[in-house]
Amino acid sequence: MEISEHTLADYLLQRTTLFDQTRPLFVTVLSNEKDKYVDGYLNYLYILKQGHKKYIAKHSKKTISSGISLAPIDPKRNYLEYMTYQLRAGLAPQMVPETYFADSSAHLFIMEDLSYLTVLRFALCRGDQFPRLGKQVGEYLARTHVATSKMKLSDNDWQVLSNYFKNTDMRMIITDFILKPPLRSHPTMTIYQEALLAILEIILQDVAVKDDWQNLIEDISNKDDCLIHGDFHSSNVFVSQTSFKVIDMEYTMTGPFSYDIGYFLANILSQYAAFTIRGDISMCAYLLQVIKDTYKTYFTYFSDHLPGNQQKQFTEILQDSLGYLAMANINRIANLGEFPDFDNFSSEQESFLAKGLSMMLAQKLLKNRRQLDTPEAVCELLRATRNDFLTNLFINENALILT
């Protein structure tokens, strides 16, 4: 049976025990084409509802649900993701949604509906603060990284794990699409978009930065420390003041400890730049605290669960994560696509200023990451760069008024 919104209800009523076969099962499509903030870019997502029961179904095909130009992707990634949920549910209880059913041949699984929580990205855009967020992020990543690390597992167990989670197609998306700097392929652009791409060109004119960028991309394929999430950003985290749950694990693969941390904190940096332009001092201070709490919690758990003095490794993880943070942040902006972190400004000029500051902060981290050895030093560099930006902006604005 070909799975679609029209056939899914009959398929599930016949094959699962989740639903009452005598009552209708209602299926609703979730699509980023209908709602730009739904993260269904690669897969087909459905809401399943029968009475008070409500679930989410995730279905994979070779073709993707959005219009992004990608080569066909192996739909077997769906069952791999289901198995990842099973694994991480045991490593970080209460931090991942429950899963209820999977059909590996149909490339479909059913998971908990999280609509009782809020997507972290949009909560942050509203200025909501979650005091435990950095600690929850650090704990989730540390629990899942340490337990699946080459340092923790026997050679045989590590070999089995790394072979099972090769995830070649998704790894290529990270190296060739997510982290690779975009080309100037847009035929018509506003002056602000032209300026953002010009900033990218200036950043990459630094040969040392360009080489460092390429080396970090290569590490995704060559540096296999642990099992990483691979797509750990603020749209894939659901929160409340008491709950924290992580979704979208289809990019799971072996990789460096540093990648997930940096990729997540790229969103925090974007928010920091946006709230700087909005003049929200409280939110800026909160976001810096999230950065510090994430690193400190991660490294504390790491120390408590692995033998020996890990300080040298912590420094390497910190510095490499700053590289991934910067690369992800710069690329998201330079791709010129929709970017919710900057969507709430009243003018394109304000949005450009926030994006420009975000790229400047990322550039500073990328150039100086080898000199940063504590979370406090990272936050101090961000504060100083932000203050210099605001000072220069004030001077330039006054100069324009005087002339």
C-alpha positions in Angstrom: 0.0 0.0 0.0 1.4 3.4 -1.0 1.4 5.6 2.2 -0.3 9.0 1.8 -2.8 11.1 3.8 -5.6 9.2 2.0 -4.4 5.7 2.8 -2.6 6.1 6.2 -5.7 5.8 8.3 -6.7 2.4 6.8 -3.1 1.2 7.0 -2.8 2.0 10.7 -6.2 0.6 11.7 -5.2 -2.7 10.1 -1.6 -2.9 11.4 -1.5 -1.4 14.9 -3.3 -1.8 18.2 -3.1 1.9 19.0 -6.6 2.7 17.6 -10.2 1.4 17.9 -10.9 -0.2 14.5 -14.6 0.6 14.9 -14.1 4.4 15.0 -12.7 6.8 12.4 -9.0 7.8 12.5 -8.4 11.3 11.3 -5.1 12.1 9.5 -3.8 15.7 9.0 -0.8 16.5 6.9 1.9 18.7 8.5 4.0 20.4 5.8 6.5 23.2 5.8 4.9 24.3 2.5 1.7 25.1 4.3 3.4 26.3 7.5 6.9 27.6 7.0 7.8 26.8 10.7 7.1 23.1 10.6 10.3 21.1 10.4 9.2 18.6 7.8 11.7 19.5 5.2 12.8 15.9 4.4 10.0 13.7 5.7 6.2 13.5 5.6 4.6 14.3 8.9 1.0 13.5 9.9 -1.2 14.2 12.9 -3.2 11.1 13.9 -6.3 11.8 16.0 -9.0 9.5 17.3 -11.1 10.8 20.2 -8.7 11.9 22.9 -5.8 10.0 21.4 -3.3 12.1 19.4 0.0 11.0 17.8 2.5 12.0 15.2 3.5 9.8 12.3 6.7 10.3 10.4 7.1 8.8 7.0 10.2 8.7 4.8 10.6 8.4 1.0 13.5 8.8 -1.4 11.9 12.1 -2.4 11.7 14.8 0.2 8.6 16.8 1.3 10.0 20.2 0.6 11.4 21.8 -2.5 15.0 21.7 -1.4 17.2 20.4 -4.2 18.8 17.2 -2.9 19.6 13.9 -4.4 17.3 10.9 -3.5 17.8 9.9 0.2 17.6 6.3 1.4 14.2 6.0 3.2 15.7 3.4 5.5 16.8 6.4 7.6 13.3 6.3 9.1 13.8 3.0 11.0 17.3 4.1 12.0 15.7 7.2 13.6 13.1 5.0 15.3 16.0 2.9 16.8 17.8 6.1 17.8 14.7 7.1 19.8 14.7 3.7 21.5 18.4 4.1 22.4 18.3 7.6 23.7 15.1 7.0 25.7 17.2 4.7 27.8 20.2 7.1 28.0 18.3 10.3 28.8 14.9 9.4 30.2 12.1 12.0 29.9 14.2 14.0 27.4 12.9 12.3 24.2 9.4 11.6 23.0 7.9 8.1 23.4 7.6 6.0 20.3 4.8 3.4 19.8 5.0 1.7 16.5 7.4 1.2 13.6 7.2 -0.5 10.2 10.7 -0.7 8.6 9.3 -1.9 5.3 6.9 1.1 5.0 9.5 3.5 6.4 7.1 4.9 9.0 6.9 5.2 12.8 4.6 6.7 15.3 5.7 8.9 18.2 4.3 11.0 21.0 2.5 14.3 20.1 4.3 17.2 21.8 1.8 19.9 21.1 1.4 20.4 24.9 4.9 21.8 24.8 6.3 24.8 22.8 9.1 24.8 20.2 12.1 26.3 21.9 13.1 28.5 18.9 9.8 30.4 18.9 9.6 30.7 22.6 13.0 32.3 22.5 11.9 34.6 19.7 9.1 35.8 22.0 11.6 36.5 24.8 10.6 33.6 27.0 13.2 32.4 29.4 13.8 28.9 30.8 16.2 29.1 33.7 17.2 25.4 33.4 17.7 25.4 29.6 21.5 25.4 29.4 21.7 22.7 32.1 19.1 20.6 30.3 21.0 20.9 27.0 24.3 20.1 28.6 22.9 17.1 30.4 21.1 15.7 27.4 24.1 15.9 25.2 26.5 14.6 27.8 24.3 11.6 28.7 23.9 10.6 25.1 27.5 11.3 24.0 29.3 9.7 26.9 27.3 6.5 26.9 27.8 6.0 23.2 31.5 7.1 23.1 34.5 5.2 21.9 36.0 6.0 25.3 33.1 4.2 27.2 32.4 1.2 24.9 34.4 -1.9 24.2 36.1 -2.0 20.8 33.6 -4.6 19.6 30.6 -2.6 20.8 31.9 0.6 19.3 32.4 -1.2 16.0 28.9 -2.5 15.9 27.5 0.9 16.9 29.5 2.9 14.3 28.7 0.4 11.5 24.9 0.5 12.3 24.9 4.3 12.3 27.0 5.1 9.3 24.1 7.2 7.9 26.0 8.0 4.7 23.3 10.1 3.0 22.6 12.3 6.0 26.3 12.8 6.6 26.7 14.1 3.1 23.8 16.6 3.7 25.8 18.0 6.6 29.1 18.2 4.8 27.9 19.3 1.4 24.8 21.4 2.2 24.6 22.5 5.9 28.2 23.3 6.6 29.5 24.1 3.1 29.5 27.9 2.4 26.7 28.8 -0.1 27.3 30.0 -3.6 26.0 33.4 -4.9 23.2 31.7 -6.9 20.3 34.2 -6.3 19.5 36.1 -9.4 17.6 38.9 -7.7 18.6 40.2 -4.2 17.9 43.2 -2.1 20.8 45.5 -1.1 20.7 43.9 2.3 21.0 40.4 1.0 23.9 41.5 -1.3 25.6 42.9 1.8 25.2 39.7 3.8 26.9 37.7 1.0 29.6 40.3 0.8 30.3 39.7 4.5 30.6 36.0 3.8 33.1 36.7 1.0 35.2 38.9 3.4 35.2 36.2 6.1 36.3 33.5 3.6 39.1 35.8 2.2 41.0 35.0 5.3 43.0 31.9 4.2 43.5 30.6 7.7 39.7 30.8 8.4 38.9 29.2 5.1 41.3 26.3 5.8 40.0 25.9 9.4 36.4 25.8 8.0 37.3 23.0 5.6 39.2 21.0 8.3 36.1 21.1 10.6 33.9 19.8 7.8 36.3 16.9 7.2 36.1 16.1 11.0 32.5 15.3 10.6 33.5 12.3 8.5 36.8 11.4 10.2 36.5 12.2 13.9 34.2 9.5 15.4 34.1 10.2 19.2 30.5 9.2 19.9 27.0 9.0 18.5 25.8 12.5 17.7 22.3 13.9 17.1 23.5 15.7 13.9 20.6 18.2 13.7 20.4 19.5 17.2 19.0 23.0 16.9 16.4 25.0 18.7 13.5 24.0 16.4 14.1 20.4 17.4 13.7 21.0 21.1 10.3 21.2 22.8 10.1 22.9 26.2 8.0 24.1 29.1 9.2 25.4 32.5 9.4 21.8 33.6 9.9 19.7 30.5 12.6 19.3 27.8 12.3 16.9 24.9 14.4 16.5 21.8 13.1 15.4 18.4 14.3 14.8 14.7 17.1 12.2 15.2 17.4 11.0 11.6 20.9 12.6 11.3 22.2 10.3 14.0 25.7 9.2 13.2 29.2 8.9 14.7 31.0 12.2 14.9 32.9 14.6 17.1 31.7 15.5 20.6 31.9 19.2 19.6 29.4 19.2 16.8 26.0 19.0 18.6 27.0 21.6 21.1 28.2 24.1 18.5 25.2 23.5 16.2 22.8 24.2 19.0 24.5 27.2 20.3 24.5 28.7 16.8 20.8 29.5 17.4 21.6 31.0 20.8 24.1 33.3 19.1 21.5 34.4 16.6 19.1 35.2 19.3 21.8 37.1 21.2 22.4 39.3 18.1 18.6 39.8 17.6 17.9 40.8 21.2 20.9 43.2 21.1 19.3 45.1 18.2 16.0 45.0 20.1 17.7 46.5 23.1 16.6 43.7 25.5 19.5 43.6 28.0 17.8 40.9 30.2 17.4 38.5 27.3 21.0 39.0 26.2 22.3 38.2 29.7 20.1 35.2 29.8 21.4 33.8 26.5 25.0 34.2 27.6 24.1 32.2 30.8 22.6 29.5 28.6 26.0 29.2 26.8 27.9 29.0 30.1 25.4 26.5 31.6 25.5 24.2 28.6 29.3 23.9 28.6 29.7 23.6 32.4 27.0 20.9 32.7 28.3 19.0 29.8 31.9 19.0 31.1 30.8 18.2 34.7 28.9 15.1 33.6 31.8 14.1 31.3 34.2 14.3 34.3 31.9 12.4 36.6 31.4 9.5 34.2 34.7 9.0 32.5 38.1 8.3 34.2 41.1 10.5 34.2 41.8 14.2 33.8 39.8 15.4 30.8 40.9 19.0 30.8 42.8 18.9 27.5 39.9 17.2 25.8 37.4 19.7 27.2 39.5 22.5 25.7 39.5 20.8 22.3 35.7 20.2 22.5 35.1 23.8 23.5 37.2 25.2 20.7 35.9 22.9 18.0 32.3 23.5 19.0 32.9 27.3 18.6 34.0 26.5 15.0 30.8 24.6 14.3 28.8 27.3 16.0 30.3 30.0 13.8 30.0 28.0 10.6 26.3 27.1 11.2 25.5 30.6 12.2 27.1 32.2 9.2 25.7 29.7 6.7 22.1 30.0 7.9 22.2 33.7 7.4 24.2 33.6 4.1 21.7 31.0 2.6 19.2 33.9 2.5 16.3 31.6 3.4 13.7 32.1 6.1 15.3 32.5 9.5 12.8 32.8 12.4 15.4 34.2 14.8 15.4 37.4 12.8 11.8 37.5 11.5 10.2 39.7 14.2 11.8 43.0 13.2 9.7 45.9 12.0 12.1 46.8 9.2 14.5 45.0 6.9 17.2 47.4 8.1 16.9 46.2 11.7 16.9 42.6 10.5 20.1 43.3 8.5 21.8 44.8 11.5 21.0 41.8 13.7 22.2 39.4 11.0 25.3 41.4 10.4 26.1 41.4 14.1 25.5 37.7 14.3 27.9 37.1 11.5 30.5 39.4 13.1 30.2 37.5 16.4 30.6 34.2 14.6 33.6 35.5 12.7 35.2 36.5 16.0 34.7 33.1 17.5 36.0 31.4 14.4 39.2 33.5 14.2 39.9 33.4 17.9 38.7 30.0 19.0 42.1 28.6 19.7 42.7 31.3 22.3 39.4 30.6 24.1 39.7 28.0 26.9 36.7 28.6 29.2 33.0 29.4 28.7 33.5 32.7 30.5 36.2 33.7 28.0 33.8 32.9 25.2 31.0 35.1 26.7 33.4 37.9 27.4 34.5 38.0 23.7 30.9 38.0 22.6 30.1 40.9 25.0 33.1 42.9 23.9 32.3 42.4 20.2 28.7 43.3 20.7 29.6 46.5 22.6 32.1 47.5 19.9 29.4 47.0 17.3 26.9 49.1 19.2 29.5 51.9 19.8 30.4 52.0 16.1 26.7 52.0 15.1 26.0 54.9 17.4 29.0 56.9 16.1 28.0 56.3 12.5 24.4 57.1 13.1 25.4 60.4 14.7 27.8 61.2 11.9 25.0 60.7 9.4 22.7 63.0 11.4 25.4 65.7 11.6 26.1 65.6 7.8 
